[in-house]
């Protein structure tokens, strides 16, 4: 579904992304990990058109998308969340989610009533049904993260890109969202997740790609990744078993 080939991005001579190549097959739950500054969010920005690559190509369902503006990429069926949430604070939670339904590829053909109805499921999945009438600005940080996910689900993405969607959530909220993401993935949505919480990656992902200073460090199954010596040194710090018992 997603094909990255020899992708690089430089800022004033600094290589943020260096010659990355990988594929994400349709239906996969794909994880990306790396220390702060590894280039993870830059990679998502390149995929979603918020910045152009310096070199290399990005293909979605066989079509080159590098160079397209973000709204065109979104209309192709790629949705994403952001680390820093920016809801329309004075609008209700429901109206925020409706913006996803109305401004997606098929949004122009929907009535307001139809858009409102199709928001029920995203709100239910993330656990915000009871808060639907609240102003978005009244939500906790965890609530705003959930709203961000509900809004992108309302665009009906084929490929969902998650940029640290668990950040700011409590333990119970994380467990709820893990269950929600399993339902989303089971429905046929391909997911690419950036996440710092290793137990979330282990629980959800089928394949993990490790970034280190913009370069590929390792790729493989979650268990292979967390036991790989270079990944332990660069990212985990110590073997996972020792971390869990610390």
Secondary structure, DSSP 8 states (H G I E B T S, - for coil): -EEEEEEEEEETTEEEEEEEEEEE-TT-EEEEE--TTSSHHHHHHHHTTSS--SEEEEEETTEE-TT--HHHHHHHTEEE--SS----TTSBHHHHHHHHHHSSTTGGG--HHHHHHHHHHHHHHHT-GGGTTSBGGGS-HHHHHHHHHHHHHTT--SEEEEESTTTT--HHHHHHHHHHHHHHHHTT-EEEEE-S-HHHHHHH-SEEEEEETTEEEEEE-HHHHHT-HHHIIIIISS-HHHHHT-
